[in-house]
Amino acid sequence: MRGRGYRQMEQSGPRAWTLALMKTFYIETFGCQMNAHDSEKVVGTLLREGYAQVPDEADAGLILYNTCSIRDKAEQKVFHRLNEYKRMQGEGKKFAVIGCVAQQEGTRIFERAPYVSLVAGSASYRNLPSMLARLEAGETRITGLDDRQTDETFDTEFTSRTNPHRAYITIIEGCDKFCSYCVVPYTRGKERSRTSASVLAEAQRIAQSGFTEIQLLGQNVNSYRDPSGKRTFAELLAAVGEINGIKRVRFTTSHPRDFTKDIVDAIDAVPTLCDHVHLPVQSGSTAVLKAMQREYTRDWYLERIAWTKAAKRDISLTSDIIVGFPGETDADFEQTITLLELVNYDAIFGFKYSPRPNTPAIHMHDSIPEEVKVQRLAILNQRQRELQREHYARHLDQSMEVMVEHATPNSRGQLTGRSSQNKTVNFVLKGMGFSPSDNSHESNGALAPEGDMPTVGSYIDVRITQVFPSSLLGEAISQPTAPSPAAVAQAALDSRFPNAQRSNP
């Protein structure tokens, strides 16, 4: 797909092409949801500065690569991708590396990829307009790497939201926890929170734009401390949930050290707060938790789980777990397995330990052979699948409200949505108010409604008829509500630009 810059080249010659390229950009994003939302704000800033986003890197004057350093060999993947960009350096393009690997590798990026002109960590994004001005003035070695001790956050009204029904708000940036295996404090800087007033003002704008779901973000979202002293994290959650037009409020990721009972109480009291908590434990062994510098014990963590299970609502629990951390014994690993059985998580994200640059754990003797790490991860995932299948059985014959995420039926005639507990729900249009249609995949039992088909961003009630280890299957039992105006607008944009760039996991 040819973008604006390419068309101007054809119409006005090489000089006009060069000028047009300078004000067009392409961004590629890797990593967590924080990174994806950072890119939304970066895009909004670029648009505000007069740049036009194009869906093809070939049409862009500025190519940005928003990087993640959490996974093993992340920096190698970045340099491999930059090497692929190298072929375009003779076309007058500018290249920027931003995000966690940019902060981690710093000016070494210039040495290994001399065609890169801008390297900036996430703590410096608020200075992006001035860095862009320097880039446009012809500077070729621009850095934003010295802001990790700042107290300022990247607040901007100019956010280009890519999700048509869920809007993200970063309420806290950085991390002060310094877990021994984690690179985040070294790449994203110290913890710094926005005022509750600024968060609520953004949430109000989001609701007025027609979004129905908000997700609050932070490396440790529940470590939020209101600089104005007006609201605790739980009080902020409740206040966002009470905004008119908002049907769902999520938050991620929580740290057990800052998980307080008033968070559970807020979820119980405010129906719009989703009944789901992601609470990474990392290990079921107190000895391993100490080596990880998590600063809590197995029993301390289980006390927080007990609060959650005692709630009036059925609050879904999910977690992150690392296996093969230096010094983890068979007995330590067995304690992780027994923790799974005690908690009954609805899902876990399991990882093999891998050393990350600049972290204390990199100096520990990594005594666990790779084959043992692989085996432990396989055992962990298999046991979780067994437990998950059993635990999901509680949903059989339940009715739940589902937000539609994929409105085109798959080969089985099923649409896909998400429950308030963040579970994937596949469903067929069978039941109250629905009748067969020519394109309804009748052989699979799927039916189309007499009225409008469900669209992305609409809500529909589904009765669960079958459970699987990581998803639910059901039948629609209500007419869908109208999708949000934001979803309608996004659908119109997607029809005009079907190849628009999306973030990469």
C-alpha positions as CSV (number, residue, x, y, z in Angstrom):
1,M,0.0,0.0,0.0
2,R,1.5,3.3,-1.0
3,G,1.5,6.2,1.5
4,R,1.3,9.9,1.1
5,G,5.0,10.4,0.8
6,Y,5.3,8.0,-2.2
7,R,2.4,9.7,-4.1
8,Q,4.0,13.1,-3.6
9,M,7.3,11.7,-5.0
10,E,5.5,10.7,-8.2
11,Q,3.8,14.0,-8.5
12,S,6.5,16.5,-7.5
13,G,9.9,15.0,-8.1
14,P,12.8,13.9,-5.8
15,R,13.0,17.1,-3.7
16,A,9.3,17.1,-2.8
17,W,9.6,13.3,-2.1
18,T,12.4,14.0,0.4
19,L,10.5,16.7,2.1
20,A,7.4,14.5,2.3
21,L,9.3,11.6,3.7
22,M,10.6,13.8,6.5
23,K,7.1,14.2,7.8
24,T,5.9,10.7,7.5
25,F,6.5,7.9,10.0
26,Y,6.2,4.2,10.6
27,I,6.3,2.6,14.0
28,E,6.9,-1.0,15.0
29,T,6.2,-2.1,18.6
30,F,7.3,-5.1,20.5
31,G,6.6,-6.2,24.1
32,C,4.1,-5.6,26.9
33,Q,0.9,-3.6,27.0
34,M,2.8,-0.7,28.5
35,N,4.9,-0.6,25.4
36,A,1.9,-0.8,23.1
37,H,0.3,2.1,25.0
38,D,3.6,4.1,25.0
39,S,3.4,3.7,21.2
40,E,-0.1,5.1,21.1
41,K,1.2,8.2,23.0
42,V,4.3,8.5,20.8
43,V,2.1,8.3,17.7
44,G,-0.3,10.9,19.1
45,T,2.7,13.2,19.7
46,L,4.1,12.7,16.2
47,L,0.7,13.5,14.7
48,R,0.5,16.6,16.9
49,E,3.9,17.6,15.5
50,G,2.7,17.5,12.0
51,Y,3.8,14.0,11.0
52,A,1.6,11.6,9.0
53,Q,1.6,7.9,9.9
54,V,1.9,5.4,7.0
55,P,1.2,1.7,7.1
56,D,4.3,0.7,5.1
57,E,7.9,1.4,6.2
58,A,8.9,1.9,2.5
59,D,6.7,5.1,2.5
60,A,8.1,6.5,5.8
61,G,10.7,9.2,6.3
62,L,11.1,8.3,10.0
63,I,11.1,4.7,11.2
64,L,10.7,4.1,14.9
65,Y,11.3,0.8,16.6
66,N,9.8,0.6,20.1
67,T,11.7,-2.2,21.9
68,C,11.3,-4.6,24.8
69,S,14.1,-6.0,26.9
70,I,12.2,-8.5,29.1
71,R,12.7,-11.6,27.1
72,D,16.0,-13.5,26.5
73,K,18.3,-12.2,23.8
74,A,16.0,-9.1,23.3
75,E,18.9,-6.9,22.3
76,Q,20.1,-9.4,19.7
77,K,16.6,-9.4,18.1
78,V,16.7,-5.6,18.0
79,F,20.1,-5.5,16.2
80,H,18.9,-8.2,13.8
81,R,15.8,-6.0,13.0
82,L,18.0,-2.9,12.6
83,N,20.2,-4.8,10.2
84,E,17.1,-5.5,8.1
85,Y,16.5,-1.7,8.1
86,K,20.0,-1.1,6.9
87,R,19.0,-1.7,3.3
88,M,16.9,1.5,3.4
89,Q,19.5,3.9,4.8
90,G,20.3,5.2,1.3
91,E,16.8,6.3,0.8
92,G,17.0,9.4,2.9
93,K,15.1,7.8,5.9
94,K,15.8,8.5,9.6
95,F,15.8,5.7,12.2
96,A,14.9,5.9,15.9
97,V,15.2,3.2,18.5
98,I,13.1,3.8,21.6
99,G,11.9,1.9,24.6
100,C,13.7,-0.5,27.0
101,V,16.4,-1.9,24.8
102,A,17.2,1.7,23.8
103,Q,17.7,2.6,27.4
104,Q,19.6,-0.7,28.1
105,E,22.0,-0.4,25.2
106,G,22.3,3.3,25.0
107,T,24.9,4.8,22.6
108,R,26.2,1.3,21.7
109,I,23.3,1.3,19.3
110,F,25.0,4.1,17.3
111,E,28.2,2.1,17.2
112,R,26.5,-1.1,15.9
113,A,23.9,0.7,13.7
114,P,25.4,4.0,12.7
115,Y,22.5,4.9,10.5
116,V,20.3,5.2,13.6
117,S,19.8,8.9,14.5
118,L,17.7,8.8,17.7
119,V,18.0,6.6,20.8
120,A,15.6,7.2,23.7
121,G,14.3,5.4,26.8
122,S,10.7,5.6,27.8
123,A,11.4,8.1,30.7
124,S,12.4,10.7,28.0
125,Y,9.2,10.5,25.9
126,R,7.9,13.8,27.3
127,N,10.8,15.4,25.5
128,L,9.9,13.9,22.2
129,P,8.9,17.2,20.5
130,S,12.3,18.8,21.1
131,M,14.1,15.6,20.0
132,L,12.1,15.6,16.8
133,A,13.0,19.3,16.2
134,R,16.7,18.4,16.5
135,L,16.2,15.5,14.1
136,E,14.6,17.7,11.6
137,A,17.4,20.2,12.0
138,G,19.8,17.6,10.8
139,E,21.3,16.2,14.0
140,T,22.4,12.5,13.7
141,R,23.2,11.4,17.3
142,I,20.2,12.4,19.5
143,T,19.7,10.6,22.9
144,G,17.1,10.6,25.6
145,L,18.8,8.3,28.1
146,D,19.4,10.4,31.3
147,D,15.8,10.8,32.6
148,R,15.4,7.7,34.8
149,Q,15.4,9.7,38.0
150,T,12.8,12.1,36.9
151,D,9.6,12.7,38.8
152,E,7.7,13.6,35.7
153,T,5.3,11.3,33.7
154,F,4.5,11.2,30.1
155,D,1.1,12.8,30.2
156,T,-0.4,13.8,26.9
157,E,-3.9,14.4,25.6
158,F,-2.6,13.4,22.1
159,T,-3.0,9.7,22.3
160,S,-3.7,7.7,19.1
161,R,-5.7,4.8,20.5
162,T,-5.5,1.7,18.3
163,N,-8.0,-0.5,20.2
164,P,-11.5,0.5,19.2
165,H,-13.2,-0.5,22.4
166,R,-10.6,-0.6,25.2
167,A,-8.6,2.5,26.2
168,Y,-5.5,2.3,28.2
169,I,-4.3,4.8,30.9
170,T,-0.8,4.7,32.4
171,I,-1.2,5.8,36.0
172,I,2.3,4.9,37.2
173,E,5.6,4.6,35.4
174,G,8.9,3.0,36.4
175,C,9.6,0.5,39.2
176,D,11.3,0.6,42.6
177,K,11.1,-3.1,43.5
178,F,14.5,-4.2,42.1
179,C,13.7,-7.9,41.9
180,S,17.1,-9.6,41.3
181,Y,16.1,-11.0,37.8
182,C,14.3,-8.0,36.4
183,V,15.6,-5.3,34.1
184,V,12.7,-2.9,34.3
185,P,14.0,-0.6,37.1
186,Y,17.1,-0.1,35.0
187,T,15.3,0.7,31.8
188,R,12.1,2.5,32.9
189,G,13.4,4.4,35.9
190,K,12.0,5.0,39.4
191,E,8.3,4.9,40.2
192,R,6.4,8.1,39.5
193,S,2.6,8.4,39.6
194,R,0.2,10.8,38.0
195,T,-2.2,12.8,40.1
196,S,-5.6,11.2,40.5
197,A,-7.2,14.3,39.0
198,S,-5.2,13.9,35.7
199,V,-6.1,10.2,35.5
200,L,-9.8,10.9,36.1
201,A,-9.8,13.8,33.6
202,E,-8.3,11.4,30.9
203,A,-10.9,8.7,31.9
204,Q,-13.7,11.2,31.4
205,R,-12.4,12.2,28.0
206,I,-12.2,8.5,27.1
207,A,-15.8,7.9,28.2
208,Q,-17.0,11.0,26.3
209,S,-15.2,9.6,23.2
210,G,-17.4,6.5,23.4
211,F,-15.1,3.9,24.9
212,T,-16.7,1.5,27.3
213,E,-13.7,-0.2,28.8
214,I,-10.6,1.3,30.5
215,Q,-7.5,-0.6,31.6
216,L,-5.2,1.1,34.1
217,L,-1.5,0.3,33.5
218,G,1.7,0.3,35.4
219,Q,4.8,-1.9,35.8
220,N,3.4,-2.3,39.3
221,V,0.0,-0.6,38.9
222,N,-1.1,-1.0,42.5
223,S,2.1,0.7,43.8
224,Y,0.3,3.9,42.7
225,R,0.7,6.8,45.1
226,D,-1.3,9.9,44.3
227,P,1.1,12.9,44.4
228,S,-1.8,15.1,45.5
229,G,-2.6,12.7,48.4
230,K,-6.3,12.6,47.5
231,R,-6.9,8.9,46.6
232,T,-5.4,5.5,47.2
233,F,-5.2,3.1,44.3
234,A,-8.4,1.3,45.4
235,E,-10.2,4.7,45.6
236,L,-8.9,5.7,42.2
237,L,-10.2,2.3,40.8
238,A,-13.6,2.9,42.2
239,A,-13.7,6.5,40.9
240,V,-12.9,5.4,37.4
241,G,-15.5,2.6,37.6
242,E,-18.2,5.2,38.5
243,I,-17.7,7.3,35.4
244,N,-20.8,7.4,33.3
245,G,-20.6,5.2,30.2
246,I,-17.8,3.0,31.4
247,K,-18.8,-0.7,31.6
248,R,-15.5,-2.3,32.5
249,V,-12.4,-1.3,34.3
250,R,-9.3,-3.5,34.4
251,F,-5.8,-3.0,35.9
252,T,-2.5,-4.7,35.4
253,T,0.1,-5.6,36.6
254,S,-0.2,-5.8,40.4
255,H,2.7,-6.5,42.7
256,P,1.9,-8.7,45.8
257,R,3.8,-6.4,48.1
258,D,1.3,-3.6,47.4
259,F,-1.8,-5.7,47.1
260,T,-4.1,-4.5,49.9
261,K,-7.5,-5.7,51.0
262,D,-9.2,-2.5,50.0
263,I,-8.6,-3.5,46.3
264,V,-10.7,-6.6,46.8
265,D,-13.3,-4.5,48.7
266,A,-13.5,-2.1,45.8
267,I,-14.0,-4.9,43.3
268,D,-16.8,-6.2,45.4
269,A,-18.4,-2.8,45.8
270,V,-18.2,-1.4,42.2
271,P,-19.8,-3.7,39.6
272,T,-17.9,-2.1,36.7
273,L,-14.5,-3.2,38.2
274,C,-13.7,-6.4,36.4
275,D,-13.6,-9.6,38.6
276,H,-10.1,-10.5,37.6
277,V,-6.7,-10.0,39.4
278,H,-3.4,-10.7,37.8
279,L,-1.0,-11.2,40.8
280,P,2.4,-12.6,39.8
281,V,3.9,-14.9,42.4
282,Q,7.0,-16.0,40.4
283,S,7.7,-19.0,42.7
284,G,5.9,-21.0,45.3
285,S,9.1,-21.4,47.4
286,T,9.9,-18.8,50.1
287,A,13.6,-19.6,49.6
288,V,13.5,-18.8,45.9
289,L,11.4,-15.7,46.5
290,K,14.1,-14.5,48.9
291,A,16.7,-15.0,46.2
292,M,14.5,-13.2,43.7
293,Q,14.3,-10.3,46.2
294,R,10.5,-10.3,46.0
295,E,10.3,-9.3,49.6
296,Y,7.3,-11.5,50.6
297,T,6.9,-15.2,51.6
298,R,4.7,-18.0,50.3
299,D,2.4,-17.6,53.3
300,W,2.2,-13.8,52.9
301,Y,1.2,-14.2,49.2
302,L,-1.4,-16.9,50.2
303,E,-3.0,-14.5,52.7
304,R,-3.7,-12.1,49.7
305,I,-5.2,-15.0,47.8
306,A,-7.4,-15.8,50.8
307,W,-8.7,-12.2,50.8
308,T,-9.6,-12.5,47.1
309,K,-11.3,-15.9,47.5
310,A,-13.4,-14.6,50.4
311,A,-14.9,-11.9,48.2
312,K,-18.6,-11.9,47.4
313,R,-17.8,-12.0,43.7
314,D,-16.0,-14.9,42.0
315,I,-12.7,-13.1,41.3
316,S,-10.6,-14.8,38.6
317,L,-6.9,-15.1,39.5
318,T,-4.0,-15.3,37.1
319,S,-0.2,-15.2,37.7
320,D,3.3,-15.3,36.3
321,I,5.8,-18.0,37.3
322,I,9.5,-18.4,36.6
323,V,11.1,-21.9,36.7
324,G,14.8,-22.7,36.9
325,F,15.9,-19.7,38.8
326,P,19.5,-20.1,40.1
327,G,19.5,-22.4,43.1
328,E,15.9,-23.7,42.6
329,T,15.9,-27.3,43.9
330,D,13.5,-30.0,43.1
331,A,11.8,-29.4,46.5
332,D,11.5,-25.6,45.6
333,F,9.9,-26.5,42.3
334,E,7.5,-28.9,44.0
335,Q,6.4,-26.0,46.2
336,T,5.5,-24.1,43.1
337,I,3.3,-27.0,41.9
338,T,1.6,-27.3,45.2
339,L,0.9,-23.5,45.1
340,L,-0.9,-24.0,41.8
341,E,-3.1,-26.6,43.5
342,L,-3.8,-24.3,46.5
343,V,-4.7,-21.2,44.5
344,N,-6.5,-22.7,41.5
345,Y,-5.4,-20.0,39.0
346,D,-7.5,-19.5,35.9
347,A,-4.3,-19.0,33.9
348,I,-0.6,-18.7,34.4
349,F,2.2,-17.4,32.2
350,G,5.2,-19.6,32.7
351,F,8.8,-18.8,31.8
352,K,12.2,-20.3,32.0
353,Y,14.7,-18.1,33.8
354,S,17.1,-16.3,31.6
355,P,19.7,-13.8,32.8
356,R,19.1,-10.2,31.9
357,P,21.8,-7.4,31.6
358,N,22.5,-5.3,34.6
359,T,20.5,-7.4,37.1
360,P,21.9,-8.9,40.3
361,A,20.9,-12.4,39.3
362,I,23.3,-12.3,36.3
363,H,26.1,-12.7,38.9
364,M,24.4,-15.8,40.4
365,H,25.6,-19.2,39.3
366,D,23.0,-20.4,36.8
367,S,23.3,-24.0,38.0
368,I,20.0,-25.3,36.5
369,P,20.7,-27.2,33.2
370,E,18.6,-26.0,30.2
371,E,17.1,-29.5,29.9
372,V,15.9,-29.3,33.5
373,K,14.4,-25.8,32.9
374,V,12.6,-27.1,29.8
375,Q,11.3,-30.1,31.8
376,R,10.1,-28.1,34.7
377,L,8.3,-25.6,32.5
378,A,6.5,-28.5,30.7
379,I,5.5,-30.0,34.1
380,L,4.2,-26.6,35.3
381,N,2.2,-26.0,32.2
382,Q,0.7,-29.5,32.1
383,R,-0.4,-29.4,35.7
384,Q,-1.9,-26.0,35.2
385,R,-3.9,-27.2,32.2
386,E,-5.3,-30.1,34.3
387,L,-6.2,-27.7,37.1
388,Q,-7.6,-25.1,34.7
389,R,-9.9,-27.6,33.0
390,E,-11.3,-28.6,36.3
391,H,-11.6,-25.0,37.5
392,Y,-13.3,-23.8,34.3
393,A,-16.0,-26.4,34.9
394,R,-17.6,-24.0,37.3
395,H,-18.8,-21.9,34.4
396,L,-20.9,-24.6,32.8
397,D,-24.5,-23.4,32.3
398,Q,-23.5,-19.9,33.6
399,S,-24.7,-16.8,31.7
400,M,-22.1,-14.1,31.3
401,E,-21.8,-10.8,29.5
402,V,-19.2,-10.9,26.7
403,M,-17.6,-8.1,24.8
404,V,-17.4,-9.0,21.1
405,E,-13.8,-8.9,19.8
406,H,-14.1,-10.9,16.6
407,A,-17.4,-10.5,14.8
408,T,-16.6,-12.6,11.7
409,P,-17.6,-16.3,12.3
410,N,-14.8,-18.8,12.2
411,S,-15.0,-22.1,10.3
412,R,-17.2,-23.5,13.1
413,G,-19.6,-20.5,12.9
414,Q,-18.4,-19.1,16.2
415,L,-17.8,-15.5,17.1
416,T,-15.2,-14.5,19.8
417,G,-15.5,-12.3,22.8
418,R,-14.1,-11.7,26.3
419,S,-15.7,-11.9,29.6
420,S,-15.2,-9.5,32.5
421,Q,-12.9,-12.2,34.0
422,N,-10.7,-11.8,30.9
423,K,-11.6,-15.2,29.6
424,T,-11.9,-16.0,25.9
425,V,-15.5,-16.9,25.0
426,N,-16.4,-18.4,21.6
427,F,-20.1,-18.4,20.9
428,V,-22.7,-19.2,18.3
429,L,-25.8,-17.0,17.6
430,K,-28.4,-19.4,18.7
431,G,-31.3,-18.6,21.0
432,M,-33.5,-15.7,22.0
433,G,-34.3,-13.4,19.1
434,F,-32.2,-15.1,16.5
435,S,-33.2,-16.8,13.2
436,P,-31.3,-18.6,10.4
437,S,-29.7,-16.6,7.6
438,D,-28.1,-17.6,4.3
439,N,-24.6,-17.1,5.6
440,S,-25.1,-18.6,9.1
441,H,-23.1,-21.8,8.7
442,E,-26.3,-23.8,9.6
443,S,-24.3,-27.1,9.4
444,N,-22.5,-26.0,12.5
445,G,-25.6,-24.8,14.3
446,A,-24.7,-21.1,14.1
447,L,-27.6,-18.8,13.5
448,A,-27.8,-15.1,12.6
449,P,-30.2,-12.7,14.4
450,E,-33.2,-11.1,12.8
451,G,-31.7,-7.7,13.7
452,D,-28.1,-6.6,13.3
453,M,-25.2,-9.0,13.6
454,P,-23.0,-8.4,16.7
455,T,-20.1,-6.0,15.9
456,V,-16.8,-5.5,17.5
457,G,-17.2,-3.6,20.8
458,S,-20.8,-4.7,21.4
459,Y,-21.9,-6.7,24.4
460,I,-24.0,-9.8,24.4
461,D,-25.1,-12.3,27.0
462,V,-23.8,-15.9,26.4
463,R,-24.8,-19.1,28.1
464,I,-21.8,-21.4,28.5
465,T,-22.4,-24.9,27.1
466,Q,-18.9,-26.3,27.0
467,V,-15.6,-25.6,28.8
468,F,-12.0,-26.1,27.6
469,P,-8.7,-25.6,29.4
470,S,-8.2,-22.0,28.2
471,S,-11.6,-21.0,26.7
472,L,-15.3,-21.2,27.0
473,L,-18.0,-22.1,24.4
474,G,-21.5,-20.9,24.5
475,E,-24.7,-19.7,22.9
476,A,-25.9,-16.1,22.6
477,I,-29.0,-15.6,24.6
478,S,-29.6,-11.8,24.1
479,Q,-29.5,-9.3,21.3
480,P,-26.2,-7.4,21.2
481,T,-26.0,-3.9,22.6
482,A,-24.6,-1.2,20.2
483,P,-20.9,-1.0,19.9
484,S,-19.1,2.0,21.2
485,P,-18.8,5.0,18.9
486,A,-15.1,4.6,19.1
487,A,-15.4,1.0,17.7
488,V,-17.6,2.2,14.9
489,A,-15.0,4.9,14.0
490,Q,-12.2,2.4,14.1
491,A,-14.1,0.0,11.8
492,A,-14.5,2.8,9.3
493,L,-10.7,3.6,9.5
494,D,-9.8,-0.1,9.1
495,S,-12.0,-0.3,5.9
496,R,-9.9,2.6,4.5
497,F,-6.5,1.4,5.7
498,P,-6.7,-2.5,5.9
499,N,-3.0,-2.9,6.2
500,A,-2.4,-0.5,9.1
501,Q,0.4,-1.4,11.4
502,R,-0.4,-3.3,14.6
503,S,1.8,-4.0,17.6
504,N,3.7,-7.2,17.9
505,P,3.7,-9.4,21.0
